[in-house]
Amino acid sequence: METLLHPPRTLIEVFDMLPEGTLAELIDNQLYMSPSPLFEHQRLAKLISKQLDKLVEDTNKGLVIYAPFDVKLDSSRNAVQPDIIVILKSNPDQIVEGRYAGVPDLIVEVLSPGNRDHDLITKKDLYEKFGVKEYWIVDPETKLALGFSLVESRFTKIGDRIGRIDSSLLQAGFEF
C-alpha cells in the first residue's frame, strides 16, 4: 500500500485518485457511485455504439467512446462517465492525462433501474448547462429513445421513438 504524501483536499482530487474502472461521477462537487450495469444495459449500449461507429468513425467525422471513460466537463467540480460519447473532429477539446477534458458533442445514456432520475434529471441538467449539443436517453426495458438538442442554451426535445435514434447533429438516424 502506498502512503499519501499529500492527502486530497478537493473532491476532484479524490475522484482522480479512484482506481481505474471505478464507476463514479462528480456532479456539482457531489460524488456519485454506482454498481456495474446490468446485461440488457450493456447489450443496448453496444448496439448503439456500433451504429454510431458506422455514422461517425467509419465516415471519419470523429470518435465514439463508451464507458467507463472519464469526461471532465470542468477542472474542479464535474467529471462524468457517460455510456457513449461522440466527439466530432470540429470539437477543439482534447484528451488530457488519459481523460477527455471538455464537452462532448453528443452523449447517449442508457437508463439503469437504480438511477433513472440521475440520467433523466441530474445529468440532463448538467449536460444542458455545459452545452452538450445533443443528448439521448434510452430506456432498455421499452427501448424508448428520448432526444434533446441544444437550442439557445436550452435543451429542446427532438426525439421520442421506440428503438430509433434520429440525430439532428449527425443528420442521420438508425434503429437498435
ABEGO torsion letter per residue (X at the ends): XBBBABBBABAAAAAAABBBGBBBBBBGGBBBBBBBBBAAAAAAAAAAAAAAAAAAAAAGAEBBBBOBBBBBABAAABBBBBABBBBBAABABBBBGGBBBEBBABBBBBBBAAAAAAAAAAAAAAAAAAGBABBBBBBAAAGBBBBBBBBGGBBBBABBBBGBBBBAAAGBBBBX
